[in-house]
Amino acid sequence: MSISQLAGSIKESSTLALNEKARVLRSKGEPVIHLGVGEPKNPAPIAALLSSAAKLNTGDIKYTPTGGLPSLKKAIVRYMEENYNRRVDPENIIVSTGAKQSLYNILYSIIDPQDEVILLAPYWVSYPEMVKMVHGVPVMVTPEDGTFHPRMEDIERQVTSYTKAIIINSPCNPSGVVYSQEFISEVVQFCEEKGIYLILDDIYQKLVENGVRPANAYDYTKKNLEDSKLIIVNGVSKLYGMTGFRIGWVVARRKLIETMAKIQSQITSNASVISQAAAEGALLGVQSVVENLRLEIQNHREVMIRELEAFNGVRLIKPQGTFYCFPDFRAYETDSIKLSKFLLEKALVVTVPGIDFGMEGHLRLSYAGSIKDVTEGVERLKWALDPKAPNEIYIGDRKLERDWL
Ligand SMILES: Cc1ncc(COP(=O)(O)O)c(C=O)c1O
């Protein structure tokens, strides 16, 4: 079989590959704990289910306008007003099959071959591959002071005449860090001065710790949306725990939205009408579902932090948002793929290697599962890595025997 050089160079999403590995092990009856999960466990909001069921019941399941159902766009206009204090028009919005497709459509629409896109490490696994898929070049900025907070100077140093965009994800997958208001204000101003696109992936926007308010980039620009290169990405996957519906959207100036719609019209036409109806239901339904999810995740986050703070040798920068954290395991092993593989084989715990997020020696741990998964999962990691721990333990009647890294 002959495949293109480009396709051959693209990595599989490591998080999705690990989901599959965990599923196979579980189907064999193995007591796997999945600390790699990338989705909340809550059922979809009733309002979403009723709205999609009502659509299904009409039997009128057809194409929608490429950019999305007008009624869903209206709900997104309202979301923008309520959450960004910004009035946008339906023409500033395009709905896609998940924020993943939204991001890909953006990059496809703005990147010429060799254009560079700046990513802040640790970054979400899909950004570099998506940039490469449109013949662009990902350029990583890694904070050198051991924090997950890059400085503006670090970014400026990487900017060249080829720099086309910067992607910011706050709260950040995998670190859980929320970038400061000052930092976002500096980046917005810098991008405006240089004429660089600023892509804000706000998909975890509301899943934050009590009292934390991720920056609203619009607060720091005086530009009219039509003159602006600010692009906001959002969706229902994380906000409402509706990952399976696959609905994301972009808010940006009309000209860019029109280009994205042209691209999308040739690829997927439009996101599924059933899912669009569900997203509309979620956006217009009671919003206490989001607050309940946020509180549940906050509870899990506290347990995860407690567990990791009691883990000898592991260094943790406390997450303030998302449902992930990104502890540093270099005291045990610097090769994160080797470490993650060892922990899956010996302790039956799924973790995601830091190298996939651009930072070696770390693992991404998710606390989106149950409290039991968080506590038992981290306890098993401690057992597997502690040289003084007993050589074998029992999970029910399954014996786990320790080997050495
Ligand atoms: C940072 C980030 N952006 C975008 C996405 C894609 O979300 P969706 O399910 O809407 O495609 C994810 C999903 O994990 C994510 O973590």
The ligand as an ORCA input file, in Angstrom:
! r2SCAN-3c Opt
* xyz 0 1
  C      -7.792     21.440     24.275
  C      -8.826     20.725     23.469
  N      -9.322     21.322     22.375
  C     -10.229     20.718     21.599
  C     -10.698     19.455     21.910
  C     -11.671     18.803     20.974
  O     -12.944     18.715     21.502
  P     -14.168     18.124     20.672
  O     -14.636     16.934     21.414
  O     -15.199     19.236     20.659
  O     -13.704     17.816     19.299
  C     -10.200     18.784     23.036
  C     -10.630     17.424     23.349
  O     -10.029     16.695     24.092
  C      -9.257     19.454     23.845
  O      -8.758     18.880     24.947
*
